[in-house]
Amino acid sequence: MGTYVELPGVRTWYESEGAGDPLLLLHGGLCTNETWGAQRAALAAHYHLFLPERRGHGHTPDVDGPLSYQAMADDTIAFIESVVGGPAHLVGWSDGGIVALLVAIARPDLTRKVVAMGATFLPGPQSFAAPETLDHMTPDAPDMAMFRDMYAATSPDGAAHWPIVVAKVGDMIRTQPTISKGDLGRIGAPTLVLVGDDDLATFEHTIALYRAIPGSELAVVPGTSHALPMEKPEQVNRLILDFLGNDAVPTLFPIRRAPPVSDEVPAHGAPEAPRSRATG
């Protein structure tokens, strides 16, 4: 069962279950908490889950004006402060992954670890492998049936508001996010970039995201699309639990994570012999 909390930006619905360190599950665009059905039991066995539904999604009403990832991140920060009461792990899928990145940038004090699944840091036309898919994101499109049904079953705004939300989300994806690599470089929380091998974003964009976040890790789930948490839930759950529950292991031949090689001259004045990046 869920309940509402009054946040500064919007009256927000959330659900919670489990015990342990707090973990936020941040759903995708035009989705509800229903799409976390294959993750909840596995993650709640180890963590205290919090599942807020963002403005205009699920049980949470829409608000006046356009939607933005930044406003949703601000809502999430307010939720962590008022409901969770301290730093939490952030596991976000799609739009939820974008929100998780923005929270990690703005409030490192509230962020433990981040799993950004199927996330982008630039707008759809610049990051999607097939940007033309945005043209088919219309309220009555057959591919939108699952999302349309979830919305009609939960939204306090009623099924008639669906076309308005679809238009707002579509405009948001076409123009947002616009996160710089410099801002991604400010993320200090351990981060896992998790994608399907046939995900919406290009591999080049995903690799750029992975490279921009210091010390981040990358996992590609084979044989999956953007809906990887539903398509291969057991594998996705194992990856999430392993990442959240364990420290990074020392690697034998680090390249990207290798410590910088010192160029200092020894006290006796002779140049120091170069050291292998693999051994530091």
Salt bridges, closest charged atoms under 4 A:
GLU6 OE2 - ARG11 NE 2.91
GLU15 OE1 - ARG40 NH1 2.83
GLU17 OE2 - ARG40 NE 2.58
ASP21 OD1 - ARG112 NH1 3.30
GLU53 OE1 - HIS59 ND1 2.85
ASP62 OD2 - HIS161 NE2 2.76
ASP62 OD2 - LYS168 NZ 2.85
ASP75 OD2 - ARG55 NE 2.67
GLU81 OE2 - ARG107 NH1 2.75
ASP109 OD2 - ARG107 NH2 2.73
ASP183 OD1 - ARG186 NH1 2.92
ASP199 OD1 - HIS226 ND1 2.52
